[in-house]
Amino acid sequence: MHALTVAPQQQDSLRLETLPDPAPADHELLVEGLMLGVCGTDREIVAGDYGWAPPGRERLVLGHESLGRVRQAPPGSGFAEGDLVAGIVRRPDPVPCGACAHGEFDMCRNGRYTERGIKEIDGYAATLWTVEADYAVRVDPSLERVGALLEPTTVVAKAWEQVMRIGGRAWFAPGSVLVTGAGPVGLLAALLGRQRGLEVHVLDRVTGGVKPELVRDLGGTYHTGDVEEVLRAVRPDVVIEATGAPSVAFGAMCGLSAYGLLCLTGVSATGRTLRLDAGALNRDLVLENSAVVGSVNAGRGHYAAAAEALAAADVAWLNRMITRRVPLADFARAFEPDPEGVKTVLELGG
């Protein structure tokens, strides 16, 4: 098989290798890799800023946003040859902590979890890969060209679950959402907001190209400008932050309405400082009964919810989100910036 590998935390180590074909264990599927979504985490690993190789190894097979076709499935697994599948990323820690012991490994308390293509387990950037049947998710056949969007959709499926669970501490009937950031996670958060019947607003600094068109075609309203100004104009019940920009995240906190709920999904770079009135921020959050929650990764239930959401979406709209498809032979280009685009996928069969 062919696989993309890196030496984590070393610069310029990305390469395409020929490795022995994997042999599935009795409880595993053998899967032909079709495509791989590329995100900021992958680019950080390729840049040498992040990632861990499996114990005793120097190199890691990259990739966590997977889509493949089953070649071989064990009897009784619930899967069959030809099924489209994606692989769950995280595995519970071996101790385990209380959350992992209850199957909620996305909420691991001690940090000893492992992750395919990120932390100590080989990923899905390979023309053949194996996955435990319990960690495989069936993807609707209609999503063959866009199924690599499943993993980022799990992130927002979890974010929406957190929003609804926290909002449910009192009467909660949200009618509108502001999503900050029109990247893949932001657009998918907007999609799930529309599927919930909410009025959707999306804020991004890009003024042209496909992003505003995707929001409008979703039935949402696209905004540019200052986050606090947009919040004053829109007064959303929910804000989902998907940029990771500290000024946007804290601007959203400062502009929440009464009983407002902010879910942070964007990861910020360290070393950034802001000047703000911390006392006023704390006062407003307390007096308005507002809530701020961080959310990352996903559990099995979020993968199932994401698969349902994508199967119910307009496939043509999802396909327009994928603005760059790169063949495996040209793999390096997939990890270069694409400022005007939304989502890059690597075609593993190319």
VEXDREN-2710 file (C-alpha; in Angstrom, 1 decimal):
% VEXDREN-2710
k/r/px/py/pz
1/MET/0.0/0.0/0.0
2/HIS/0.9/3.7/-0.3
3/ALA/0.8/5.9/2.8
4/LEU/1.6/9.4/3.8
5/THR/3.9/9.5/6.8
6/VAL/5.6/12.1/8.9
7/ALA/8.2/12.2/11.7
8/PRO/6.1/14.1/14.2
9/GLN/7.6/17.4/15.5
10/GLN/10.2/17.4/12.7
11/GLN/9.9/19.9/9.9
12/ASP/9.9/18.8/6.2
13/SER/9.4/15.1/7.1
14/LEU/6.3/14.4/5.0
15/ARG/6.7/11.7/2.4
16/LEU/4.8/9.1/0.4
17/GLU/5.9/5.6/1.3
18/THR/5.2/2.1/0.1
19/LEU/4.4/0.0/3.1
20/PRO/3.3/-3.6/3.6
21/ASP/-0.5/-4.1/3.2
22/PRO/-2.2/-4.3/6.6
23/ALA/-3.6/-7.6/7.8
24/PRO/-6.9/-7.1/9.6
25/ALA/-7.4/-8.8/12.9
26/ASP/-10.5/-10.9/13.5
27/HIS/-12.5/-7.9/14.7
28/GLU/-11.3/-5.4/12.1
29/LEU/-12.4/-4.3/8.6
30/LEU/-10.0/-4.0/5.7
31/VAL/-10.8/-0.8/3.9
32/GLU/-9.7/0.7/0.6
33/GLY/-8.9/4.4/1.3
34/LEU/-10.8/6.7/-1.1
35/MET/-10.2/10.2/0.2
36/LEU/-8.8/12.1/3.1
37/GLY/-9.8/15.5/4.3
38/VAL/-7.0/17.9/5.2
39/CYS/-7.4/20.3/8.1
40/GLY/-5.3/22.7/10.3
41/THR/-4.3/19.9/12.6
42/ASP/-2.7/18.0/9.7
43/ARG/-0.9/21.1/8.6
44/GLU/0.5/21.6/12.1
45/ILE/1.7/18.0/12.2
46/VAL/3.4/18.4/8.8
47/ALA/5.0/21.6/9.9
48/GLY/6.5/19.8/12.9
49/ASP/4.5/21.6/15.5
50/TYR/2.3/18.7/16.7
51/GLY/1.8/14.9/16.7
52/TRP/3.2/11.7/18.2
53/ALA/4.4/8.6/16.5
54/PRO/3.3/5.1/17.8
55/PRO/5.5/3.9/20.7
56/GLY/8.8/2.6/19.5
57/ARG/8.5/4.2/16.0
58/GLU/9.8/7.4/14.5
59/ARG/7.1/7.8/11.8
60/LEU/3.3/8.2/11.9
61/VAL/0.9/7.5/9.1
62/LEU/-1.0/10.8/8.8
63/GLY/-4.7/11.5/8.4
64/HIS/-7.9/11.5/10.5
65/GLU/-10.7/12.7/8.2
66/SER/-11.3/9.4/6.4
67/LEU/-13.5/7.8/3.8
68/GLY/-13.0/4.3/2.4
69/ARG/-14.8/1.3/0.9
70/VAL/-14.9/-2.0/2.8
71/ARG/-12.9/-4.8/1.1
72/GLN/-13.3/-7.4/3.9
73/ALA/-15.5/-7.5/6.9
74/PRO/-15.7/-10.1/9.7
75/PRO/-19.0/-12.1/10.0
76/GLY/-21.4/-10.5/12.4
77/SER/-19.7/-7.1/12.2
78/GLY/-22.7/-5.4/10.6
79/PHE/-20.6/-4.3/7.6
80/ALA/-20.2/-5.9/4.1
81/GLU/-17.9/-5.6/1.2
82/GLY/-18.6/-2.4/-0.7
83/ASP/-19.9/-0.4/2.2
84/LEU/-18.7/3.2/2.5
85/VAL/-17.2/3.8/5.9
86/ALA/-15.3/6.4/7.9
87/GLY/-13.1/5.6/10.9
88/ILE/-13.6/7.2/14.4
89/VAL/-10.5/9.1/15.4
90/ARG/-10.1/8.8/19.1
91/ARG/-9.6/5.7/21.3
92/PRO/-10.1/5.6/25.1
93/ASP/-7.2/5.8/27.5
94/PRO/-6.0/2.5/28.9
95/VAL/-6.5/3.4/32.6
96/PRO/-9.4/4.3/31.9
97/CYS/-10.7/7.5/33.4
98/GLY/-14.4/7.7/34.3
99/ALA/-15.4/9.3/31.0
100/CYS/-13.6/6.7/28.9
101/ALA/-14.9/3.9/31.1
102/HIS/-18.4/5.1/30.2
103/GLY/-17.7/5.2/26.5
104/GLU/-17.3/9.0/26.4
105/PHE/-13.7/9.0/25.2
106/ASP/-14.1/12.4/23.6
107/MET/-14.3/13.8/27.1
108/CYS/-11.2/12.0/28.4
109/ARG/-10.1/13.5/31.8
110/ASN/-6.5/12.4/32.0
111/GLY/-5.2/13.0/28.4
112/ARG/-4.0/9.4/27.9
113/TYR/-6.3/8.8/24.9
114/THR/-4.8/8.1/21.5
115/GLU/-5.9/9.3/18.1
116/ARG/-5.6/7.9/14.6
117/GLY/-3.2/10.0/12.5
118/ILE/-2.5/12.4/15.4
119/LYS/-1.4/10.7/18.6
120/GLU/0.3/7.4/18.8
121/ILE/-1.9/5.5/16.3
122/ASP/-1.4/5.4/12.5
123/GLY/-4.0/7.3/10.6
124/TYR/-6.1/6.9/7.4
125/ALA/-3.8/8.5/4.8
126/ALA/-3.3/5.2/3.1
127/THR/-4.6/3.3/0.1
128/LEU/-5.4/0.4/2.5
129/TRP/-6.3/0.7/6.2
130/THR/-7.9/-1.4/8.9
131/VAL/-10.3/-0.3/11.6
132/GLU/-12.0/-2.1/14.4
133/ALA/-15.7/-2.7/13.5
134/ASP/-16.8/-0.9/16.6
135/TYR/-14.9/2.2/15.5
136/ALA/-16.2/2.2/11.9
137/VAL/-19.2/4.3/10.8
138/ARG/-21.3/3.6/7.8
139/VAL/-21.6/6.4/5.3
140/ASP/-24.5/6.8/2.9
141/PRO/-23.7/5.7/-0.7
142/SER/-24.8/9.1/-2.0
143/LEU/-21.9/10.7/-0.2
144/GLU/-19.1/8.9/-2.1
145/ARG/-17.7/12.3/-3.4
146/VAL/-18.1/14.2/-0.1
147/GLY/-17.9/11.6/2.7
148/ALA/-14.6/12.9/3.9
149/LEU/-16.6/15.8/5.5
150/LEU/-17.9/13.3/8.1
151/GLU/-15.3/13.9/10.7
152/PRO/-15.5/17.7/10.7
153/THR/-19.3/17.3/10.9
154/THR/-18.9/15.2/14.0
155/VAL/-17.2/18.2/15.7
156/VAL/-20.3/20.4/15.1
157/ALA/-22.7/17.6/15.9
158/LYS/-21.1/17.5/19.3
159/ALA/-21.1/21.3/19.5
160/TRP/-24.8/21.4/18.9
161/GLU/-25.4/18.6/21.4
162/GLN/-23.6/20.6/24.0
163/VAL/-25.6/23.7/23.1
164/MET/-28.9/22.0/23.5
165/ARG/-27.9/20.2/26.7
166/ILE/-26.6/23.3/28.4
167/GLY/-29.5/25.4/27.1
168/GLY/-31.9/22.9/28.5
169/ARG/-31.0/24.0/32.1
170/ALA/-34.0/26.3/31.8
171/TRP/-36.6/27.0/29.2
172/PHE/-34.8/27.1/25.9
173/ALA/-36.3/27.6/22.4
174/PRO/-33.5/29.1/20.3
175/GLY/-34.5/30.8/17.1
176/SER/-31.2/32.0/15.7
177/VAL/-27.5/31.2/15.6
178/LEU/-24.5/33.2/14.6
179/VAL/-21.5/31.2/13.4
180/THR/-18.2/33.0/13.3
181/GLY/-16.0/31.6/10.6
182/ALA/-17.0/30.2/7.2
183/GLY/-14.4/27.5/7.0
184/PRO/-15.5/23.8/6.9
185/VAL/-16.5/23.7/10.6
186/GLY/-18.3/27.0/10.4
187/LEU/-20.3/26.1/7.3
188/LEU/-21.1/22.6/8.7
189/ALA/-22.3/24.2/11.9
190/ALA/-24.5/26.5/9.8
191/LEU/-25.8/23.5/8.0
192/LEU/-26.8/21.8/11.2
193/GLY/-28.4/25.0/12.4
194/ARG/-30.6/25.2/9.3
195/GLN/-31.5/21.5/9.7
196/ARG/-32.7/22.5/13.2
197/GLY/-34.9/25.2/11.7
198/LEU/-32.9/28.1/13.0
199/GLU/-32.3/31.5/11.4
200/VAL/-28.6/31.3/10.5
201/HIS/-26.1/34.0/10.3
202/VAL/-22.4/33.5/9.4
203/LEU/-19.6/36.0/10.0
204/ASP/-16.4/35.9/8.0
205/ARG/-13.9/38.4/6.7
206/VAL/-13.9/37.1/3.2
207/THR/-16.1/39.3/1.0
208/GLY/-16.2/37.3/-2.3
209/GLY/-15.9/33.8/-3.7
210/VAL/-17.7/30.7/-2.7
211/LYS/-18.2/31.3/1.0
212/PRO/-20.9/34.0/0.8
213/GLU/-22.6/32.0/-1.9
214/LEU/-22.7/28.8/0.2
215/VAL/-24.2/30.6/3.1
216/ARG/-26.9/32.3/1.0
217/ASP/-27.7/29.0/-0.8
218/LEU/-28.1/27.4/2.6
219/GLY/-30.8/30.1/3.4
220/GLY/-28.5/32.0/5.8
221/THR/-27.3/35.6/6.0
222/TYR/-23.6/36.3/5.4
223/HIS/-21.9/39.1/7.4
224/THR/-18.5/40.7/7.4
225/GLY/-17.1/43.2/9.9
226/ASP/-16.8/43.4/13.7
227/VAL/-18.2/40.6/15.7
228/GLU/-19.7/42.8/18.4
229/GLU/-21.4/45.0/15.8
230/VAL/-22.9/41.9/14.2
231/LEU/-24.1/40.6/17.5
232/ARG/-25.8/43.8/18.3
233/ALA/-27.6/43.8/15.0
234/VAL/-28.6/40.1/15.0
235/ARG/-29.0/39.3/18.7
236/PRO/-28.6/35.5/18.2
237/ASP/-29.6/33.0/20.9
238/VAL/-26.6/30.8/20.1
239/VAL/-23.1/31.6/18.9
240/ILE/-20.8/28.9/17.6
241/GLU/-17.2/30.2/17.3
242/ALA/-15.2/28.4/14.6
243/THR/-12.3/30.8/13.8
244/GLY/-10.0/30.3/16.8
245/ALA/-9.2/34.0/16.6
246/PRO/-8.9/35.4/20.2
247/SER/-10.4/38.7/19.2
248/VAL/-13.5/37.0/17.7
249/ALA/-13.9/34.6/20.6
250/PHE/-13.7/37.3/23.3
251/GLY/-15.8/39.7/21.2
252/ALA/-18.5/37.0/21.1
253/MET/-18.3/36.6/24.8
254/CYS/-18.7/40.3/25.3
255/GLY/-21.7/40.5/23.0
256/LEU/-23.8/37.7/24.2
257/SER/-27.5/38.4/24.8
258/ALA/-29.4/37.4/27.9
259/TYR/-29.2/33.6/28.5
260/GLY/-26.9/33.6/25.5
261/LEU/-24.8/30.5/24.8
262/LEU/-21.4/30.5/23.2
263/CYS/-19.8/27.3/22.0
264/LEU/-16.0/27.6/21.2
265/THR/-14.8/25.1/18.6
266/GLY/-11.8/27.0/17.1
267/VAL/-8.4/26.3/18.6
268/SER/-6.4/29.5/19.2
269/ALA/-2.6/29.8/18.9
270/THR/-0.8/30.6/22.1
271/GLY/1.0/33.8/22.9
272/ARG/-1.8/36.2/21.8
273/THR/-2.8/39.0/24.2
274/LEU/-5.9/41.2/24.2
275/ARG/-6.9/44.3/26.2
276/LEU/-10.4/43.9/27.6
277/ASP/-12.5/44.9/30.6
278/ALA/-12.5/41.6/32.5
279/GLY/-14.7/42.9/35.2
280/ALA/-17.4/44.0/32.7
281/LEU/-17.2/40.6/30.9
282/ASN/-17.6/38.7/34.1
283/ARG/-20.4/40.9/35.3
284/ASP/-22.4/40.5/32.0
285/LEU/-21.9/36.7/31.9
286/VAL/-23.2/36.4/35.5
287/LEU/-26.1/38.9/35.4
288/GLU/-27.3/37.6/32.1
289/ASN/-27.1/33.9/33.0
290/SER/-24.9/33.4/29.9
291/ALA/-22.8/30.3/29.3
292/VAL/-19.5/29.7/27.4
293/VAL/-18.4/26.1/26.6
294/GLY/-15.5/24.6/24.8
295/SER/-16.0/21.6/22.6
296/VAL/-13.6/19.4/20.6
297/ASN/-13.4/15.9/19.2
298/ALA/-16.4/13.5/19.0
299/GLY/-17.8/10.2/20.4
300/ARG/-19.6/7.4/18.6
301/GLY/-23.0/9.1/18.9
302/HIS/-21.7/12.2/17.3
303/TYR/-20.4/10.2/14.3
304/ALA/-23.9/8.7/13.9
305/ALA/-25.5/12.1/14.1
306/ALA/-23.1/13.5/11.6
307/ALA/-23.7/10.7/9.2
308/GLU/-27.5/11.3/9.4
309/ALA/-27.0/15.1/8.9
310/LEU/-24.8/14.7/5.8
311/ALA/-27.2/12.1/4.3
312/ALA/-30.1/14.6/4.8
313/ALA/-28.1/17.5/3.2
314/ASP/-28.0/18.7/-0.4
315/VAL/-25.0/16.7/-1.8
316/ALA/-24.4/19.3/-4.5
317/TRP/-24.0/21.9/-1.8
318/LEU/-21.6/19.7/0.2
319/ASN/-19.6/19.1/-3.0
320/ARG/-19.2/22.8/-3.5
321/MET/-17.6/23.0/0.0
322/ILE/-14.7/20.9/-1.4
323/THR/-12.9/23.5/-3.3
324/ARG/-9.7/21.6/-4.0
325/ARG/-9.2/17.9/-4.8
326/VAL/-5.6/16.8/-4.9
327/PRO/-4.3/13.5/-6.3
328/LEU/-2.1/11.4/-4.1
329/ALA/0.8/11.8/-6.4
330/ASP/0.7/15.6/-5.8
331/PHE/0.2/15.2/-2.0
332/ALA/2.4/18.1/-1.0
333/ARG/0.0/20.6/-2.6
334/ALA/-2.8/19.4/-0.3
335/PHE/-1.0/20.9/2.7
336/GLU/-0.3/24.3/1.2
337/PRO/-2.6/27.2/2.1
338/ASP/-5.7/27.8/0.0
339/PRO/-6.9/31.2/1.1
340/GLU/-9.8/31.5/-1.3
341/GLY/-11.0/27.9/-0.8
342/VAL/-13.0/26.1/1.9
343/LYS/-12.0/22.4/2.0
344/THR/-9.1/20.4/0.5
345/VAL/-9.3/16.6/0.1
346/LEU/-6.6/14.2/-1.0
347/GLU/-7.8/11.6/-3.5
348/LEU/-6.1/8.5/-2.3
349/GLY/-6.9/6.5/-5.5
350/GLY/-5.2/9.1/-7.7
END
